[in-house]
Amino acid sequence: MSSFDSSKLILSKCLSIAVLLGAPWLSIAASADDHSPTKNKPKLILQVTVDQLRGDLPTRYYDRLGEGGFKYLWEKGVVYANAFHEHANTETIVGHTTLATGAQPAVHGMVGNVWHDRVTGRTTYNIEDPNYRLLSKGADVNAKTEIDPTQKAAKTEGRSPAAIMVTTFGDELKVNSNGKAKVFGVSIKDRGAVAMAGHTGKAFWFSKAKGEFVTSNYYYDQYPNWVTEWNAKKIPQGYGGKTWSLLHAQKTYLFGDSDDREWETDLAGFGRTFPHSYGPADGKYFTTLLTTSPAGDEITLDFAKTLLVAEKLGKDEITDYLSVSFSSTDYVGHLFGASSLESEDNILRLDRSLAKLFAAVDKQVGLQNTLIVLSADHGGPDTPGYLKAMNIPAGYIDPSSWSKEDAIVRLKKQFNIHGKIIEKYEHPYLYFSKSVIDNKEIDRQELEAAIVKELVALPGIAMAVSSKALQRGNLPETPLYQAVRNNFYAKRSGDVYVVFEPNWFINDFDGLVVASTHGSPWRYDSYVPMVFAGHGIESERVTRQVHTVDIATTLSAYLGIKPPSGAYGHVLGEVFD
């Protein structure tokens, strides 16, 4: 027998033994083959993100949904019914960037809507960038952001994705195509558009000060003609003098008998009962009120449909990317709560907006040529008032009411600290003062441990986590601690991470009192929908637990391109089947 034949015989026996033993490398090989890129790549990737869409909300009112919206996704797509974010601070920029990059905040760096910058000594808004200005003069959002106070932290109107530390799926699509793929992000919120467009795409968002869609000179030197023409139509101003009224008869709603609840927020005369009046188009809070209702999504939809046609997306053999982030669900949730008549009507109207978006994509590109993925940047809680009516413990927290003086005196004496200990508390992070940071005689790990002990003794606090303990890895291996660890990025995270008890939260933001607030690691905030549809995908319901970091990795594998630089999610095989 020749040496070649002997080798073949040995290899054959090894393969037989491997099959019998279930060798893992054979399973990996088969898995890799199953996840090979599709032969006919989609012409368009449409990524829809609904702000504060908790995982149960799309199907809570399923019997009254129309055709072509949520039902198209849930009946034609692969539905992951057990999907979650894995990071602790479930806020807008954190979730959007996680969806875009497939990375945890510990890797992509966007640990919160705001953070304390130790170099400048001030609070930083996540995408602010003084190196770039808005193209529209006077479009600075700070003028009218009563419903979005986090933007008030920005000291400049400039916006860019520079603070995102890794690439996005859109970036990799652009790189793979030698810059020929078209990549766009659209949202009412600047951070919703910028995060999804990534470093290489183009982002547009709504300016409440101008009542139009804007961008910065990071993306363009001047507006494309179609943007100027769309803004000239003054579509938002068309809502002047109109109201947000119920889509159907009130008695047909689950919350039809719950239109006026004491914990709901009456923002600038918008009211707690239907109909909600937008007021005149030149009213001081007019554009803000548009965003707190389905009108915000309708305006976003119209702009996105115009972009789809004007930029000729999906019209050649190179796959393009469009992200549309709908924000009204978030604003409605903050003002009225997830279990409210307003939230219910908003979901039914969002369903109509989705149907119109999918119809426009079908006409322009063809749904058979489009891969759609829908998810959310985070979920959201029910209001304490609603929960307490069900005998579920819940409430609001006012940190200013905590008795801290005795603890501060004890800590200063214990660690021989003469100045202030705490520089800033930007929920969920507590930051030490510069004098404490610079004092090399202080054992920072011991100080953090001591503060953790003091914090967990306060009412409403479930746990506090030391950053030094996170870095050294000497913490329990539990889902909550892992979620906090996933949120830790040393250059921006604070010294102690604070977690409130379930269904307890701060509801006062710079004077704006709201009904509910997300941002916790608890399941109501991390539970989100995840659906892939279109492009010949067959319907399937998957109940195993999956995570939002899996989306960017799966999209990359679907197209056969390299995943984003910080992506460590799993490929979702059902999308390929």
N, C-alpha and C positions, 0 to 999 in steps of 0.2 A: 504494500500500500504506500502511495506517495505521501510526502509530508503535507501536501495540499489536501488530500483526501482525509488524512488523519485530523487535520485542523477542522475540516468540515464536520467530521464525526464528533469531535469533542464539543464543537459549538452547538451541534444539534442536541447532544445530551444535556449540555448546560441550559439550553433554552427549554427543554422538556422539564428539567428539575425546577427551573425558575417559574414556569407556568404553574406547576403543581404547588409550589410554595407561595404563589401569589407575589412574586418579586415586585417591590415598589417601583423600581425603575421602568418596568414594563407598563405599569399603570400611568406613570408620568408621560411615557412616550405616547400612549393612547390618548391621554388628556391633551397633550400638545397638538396632536392631529385633529382632535375634536375642536380645538380653539384656533385652528388656522383661519386666516382672514377670508372673508367671503369672496367668492369669485367675481360677482358683480357688485362692486362697491356702491354704496348709496351716493346719490348726487348731493344730498344735503343731510347734515346732522342738525336736528332741531331739539335743543335742550330747553325745556320749560321748567322754571323754578317758581313755585308759589310760596311767597313769604308767609310763615307761620301756618302752614297747612298741616295740621296734626294728622297722623296716619289714618284716623277713623273718619275724618270729615268728608272725603269724597264719596263715601258710601253711606253716610248717616242718613242722607235724604235721597237714596238711590231711586226710589219709586217715582220721584218727581223730576228726575233729571231728563233732559232732552236727548236727542240722538246726535251723535257725532262729536260729543265733548268727552266728559269723563267716561261715558259708556263705551265709546269707541276704544279707549285705552284699556278699560277693564274687561271688555269682551273680545278684543282682538289682540291684546298684547300679553306679554309675560309680566304677571303681577307678583311682586315680592311683598307678601302680606305681613312680613315680620322684619322690617327694615329700620335701622337706627343710626343716628350719629353716635360716635364713640368718644367725643370730647365733652368736657364739662361745661364750658361757657357757650351755651347755645344761643348765640346772637347772630345778627344778619351777616356781617362780614366774615365771621368765622365759618358759618355754614356754607355760604356761597363759595368761598375760597376752597373749602374742603371738597365741594362738588366739582369745582373746576380743576383742581390739582390731583385729586386722589390721595392727598397727604393729610396728616393730622396737623393741627395748629402748632404742635411742637416742632414740626418740620417746615410748614409754609410760613409761620411767623405771625399770622394775623390772629392774635390771642383774644382780641376783643374789639368792640366798636371804637373804644378809646383805650389808651394806656398812658401811664406816666413815663415821660421821657427823662431819664436820669441826666442826660447830657444838657438838655435845654432847661430842665427843671419845670416843665409844664406838661399839661395834658395834651396828648396828640390824637387827632382824628385819623382813623386808619388809612385813608387814601389821600390825605392832603399833601400837597407838594408845591412849595413856593417857586419851584423852577418852571412851572407851567401855569398859564393863566387860562381862564375861560374865554372862548371866542366871543361870547355875547357880553358886552359891557353892562354892568349892573346886574348880572345873573347870580351874584353871590347869594347862596341859599340862606345865609345867616339872617337875612331880613325877615323871612317868614317861615320859621321852622318850629312853631309852637308844638306841633304834633311829633316832631323828630328832634328832640333836644340834644341828642348825641352830636349832631352836626355843629352845634354851637361851640364845641371845643376847638373847631378848626380856626386857626389864626390867619389863614390865607384861603382864597377861593380856588387856588390851583389844585388840580386833581391828576393823579397818575397811578399806575400799578406798581410803582417802584418799591413799595414796602413788602410786596409779595416775594418771598425768598426763593421760590422754585417755579418751574414752568407749569403751564396749564395744558389741558388737552388741546385747546385751540392753538397754543404756541407750537406744540409738536406737530399738529396738522399743517401749520404754516411752514415749519422747518422742513418737513418731509416733502412738501410740494415745491420747494425752492421759492417760497413766497407767493405762489400762485393761488393758493386756497384763500377764499374770502372768509374772514372771521369777524363777527359782529356781536355786540352785547347791548341789549336795550332794557331799560327799567325806569320806573318812576324814581327809584333811589339811585344816587350816583354810585354807591358802593355795590349795589346789585349789578349794575352794568359793567363797571370797571373790573371787578373780580372775575367775571365770566369771560370778558373779552381778552383778559390776560395781557401779556407784555407786547404781543404782536398784532392783536386785533384792533378794532375800532369800537368805541363805546359812546352811547348817547343816553342821556338821562333828562328828567324833567326839572326845570328850574321853577320853583314856586314864585320867586321874585319876578321872573319874566313871563311866566305862563306859557313857556315853550320848551322844546327839547334843545339841549345844549351839549357841548363837548369842550375839551381843552385843546390847547395847541400841542399837547403831547401826541395827539392823534391827527390833527389837521392844521394847516396854516389858515385855511378858510373853509366855511361850510360848503359841502357839495350843493349844487343847485337845487336838488330835490328836497334837501332839508330846509333851505331858505323858503322854498315854495310851500312846504308843509306848514312851517311856522306862520307864513303869511295868511294862511287860511283861517287862523285863529280858532281852531276846533275846540280847544278847552273853553274859550270865551262863550261858545255856543250854549254852555250849560247855565249861563247867567239867567237869573230869574226862575230857574227850574228847581225841581225837587227830586230827591231820591224817594220814590214811592214803592210799595210792595208790588212784586211781579204778579202775584196771584191773590185770590181772596184770602184775607187774614185767617179765617177759620180753618183753612187747609194746611196751615203751618204747624209743625210740632210745637213751636214756641209762640203760637198765635195768641195765647192768653198771657204772654209775658213781655208786653211791649214797654212797660215802664217800671224799671227797677232802680231802687235808691242808689245802688253802687255804680250804675252806669254814668259815663262822663258826658256832660253837656259842654262841648267844646265851642266856644265863641258863638253861642246861640244856635248851634246845629240841632240841639234838642235831644231828648231821650226817647221820643216817640215818632212814629211815622205820621205824615211825610217829613223828611228832613230837608230843610230849605238851604240851597247853596247861596242864596242872596244875589245881589247884583254883581255883574262881572268885574266891576271896579271896586268891589268890597275889599276891605283890608285883609280878610282871611279867606277870600273866595277860592284861591288856588289850593290853599291848605285843606279846605273842606272837600274839594274835588278828590283829593288823595285819600280821604277817610271814608270813601264810599266806592261802589262799583264803577263810578265814573273814572277813577284813576286807572283801572284795568282797561276800560274801553278806550281811553286816550292812548295808553300804551299799545293796545292792539292795533289801532289805526296807524300809528307810526311804524310799528313792526311790519304790517302788511305793505305799507308804502316802501319801506326799505327793501323788502323781499323782491319787489318788482323792479325798483329803480336800480338796485345793485346787481340785478340779473343772477340771483343766487340759484344754484342748481342747474345752470344752463349749459354746462360743459361737462367734460369727463373728470374733472378734478372736484373732489368732494369739498363742499363749502360747509360753514358752521354758523348757525344763528342761535343765540341765547336770548330768550324772552323771559324776564323776571316780572311776575305780577305781584304787586305790593299791597293791594287794598285789603286782603285778608288779614295782614298784619295790623294795619291801622284800625280796622274794625274790631279785631280781637282785643287790642289795647283799650279801646274806648268802651266796648260793650260786653266783651267776653266771648269765648268760643261757643257757649251755650246761651244764645240770645236770638231774638227774632232778627236782629240786624245781621248777625253772622249767618243765619240760615238763608236769608234772602240773598246775601252776598255770594254764598256758594252756588246758589241756583243761577245767579247772573254770571258768575265766573264760568260756569258750565257752558253758557251760551257764548261767551268770549272765546273759550277754547275751541268750540265747534266752528266758529267763524275763522279762527286762526288755521285750524286743520283744513278747512275748505279752501282757504286762500293758498295754502301750501300744495294742496291737491291740484288746484288749477294751474299753479305756476310750475311745480316740479313733479307732482304725482306722489301720492302717499306710498306707492309701491317703490318709489325711488328715494324715499326719505326715511331715515331712522329717527324715531322720536323717543326721547327719554324724559319722563316727568318725575320730579321729586320736590323736596322743600328744604329750605335752609335751616329750619328748626320746626318744632311743634309749638304747643302753647298750652297754658293751664286754663282751667275754669276759674271763675272769680271766687274769692272767698265767700261772698254772700250767697252765691248759688250752691257751693259745696256745703256750707253750714246749714242751709235749708234741708240738705240731705243727711245731716248729722255727721258730716265729714270735717275733721278739724282743719281749719284754715284761717288765715288772717294776714294783716299787713304788718310790716316791721318798720320802725322808726329808729335808726341807729343813734340819732341825736338824743333819744330818751334813755339810752343805756347809761348806767352809772359806771363811769370809767376812771374817775379821778383816783379812787383808792388803788386800783390796779396800776395806774401810771406811776403813782408814788412808790408803790412796792417795787416795780420794775426798775425805776430809776435808781433806787437805793441798792437793789440787788446787783445791778450791772454798772454802778457808778457813772450814770449818764446825767450830764448837767443841762443839756439842751433838750429839744423836743425829740421824741422817739419816732413818731409817725409823721411822715411828710404828706401823704395823700392816701385816701381810700377811694379807688375807682373800682366799683364792684365788678368782679368778685375779688379784686386784688387789694391787699394792704401793702403800702410801700414805706420802708424806713426812711428817715431823714438822712440828708447827706452827712451830717455830723456823725451819725451812727455808722453809716457805711464806711466813712473814712477812719473811724477809730479802730485801729488794729488790736487794741487791748480787749475789745469786746468779743467774746465767743459768739459768733453769729448764730451758730446752730443751737446753742443753749438759749439765746435770747428768743429765737423763733419758737422754740419748744415752750418757753415760758409764756409767750403771747398766745400760742395755740391753746394752752391750758386755761388762760384767762377768757379767751373768746368762747370756747365751748361751754363755759359756765353761764353765758348770757342767754336770755330767752330768745328762741327762734333760730338758734344756730345749731345745725346738725353736726358739722365737723369743720375743722380748720386744718389746713395742710401746710407744713413748712416746706419752703422751696429748697433749703439745704438738705432736708430729709429726702425730697424728691431726687435731688442730684446724687445723693449717696445710695439711693435705692433701698433704704431700710424702712419700708412701709409695708403694710399688709397687702397681699395680692387679692384685692377685691375689685369688682367692677367700678365702684365709685372712685377709689384711689387711682385706678388705671385711667379713668376719664380725666381726672385732674392732671395726671402725668402726661396724657396726650395733649393737654392744653399748655404745657410748660415750655416756653421759649425764653431762655435765660436773659436775653437782652431787653425783653419787654415785659415779661411776667413780673408780678410783685413778689414780695418776700413771704407772704402768707396768703393762701387761697381760702376764701370763706364760702361755705355751702350752707344755705338756709334749710330749715326743716321743709319737708314736702308741703306744697300749697301755701307757703309763707314767702312773701317777697316785699321789696320796697315798691311803693306805688307813687312816690313823689319824685319827679324828675325836674329839677330847676323850676319848681312852681307848678308844673303840669301834673295834676293828679289823674291817674288812669285806673281803670277797673282791674286790669291784670297785666302781668309782665313775665316774659319768658327769660331764659338765661341760666337755667339750672341743669344739673346732670340727671334729674329725675325723668322717668320714662315719658311723662306727658310732654316734656320739652324736647326729648331726643327721638321720639317716635314719628316717622315720616313715611309718606308713600314712596314707592319706587316702582316705576313701570317702564318697560321698553315695548315699543309698538312700531308698526309700519315695516316697509322693506321686506315683506314676505314672512315676517315673524308670526308664528302660530300661537294661539292663546294657551296660556298655562298659568296655574296658580301655584306659587311656591311658598311654603310655610317655614322653611328653615330660616334661621336668623342670618341676615346679611347686613352690610354696612355701607354707608354713603361713599366711603373711599373706594368701593368696588366699581363705581360708575366710570370714572375716568380710565381706570385700568381696562375695563371691559370694552369701552369705546376704542381704545388704542388697539387692543387685540383684534377687535372686529375689522379694523381697517388695515391691520398688519403693520402699524407704525410703532415706534418705541413709546413706552409710557412716559408721562411727565416725570421730571427728574426726582421728585420726592414721593412718587406714588408707590404705595405698598399694599394696595387692596388686592382682592382676589378676582380672577376672571369668572364671570357668571355664565356658566356653560349653557344654561337654558336659552340664552339669547342666540346662541349658535345653532342649537337644535332646531 
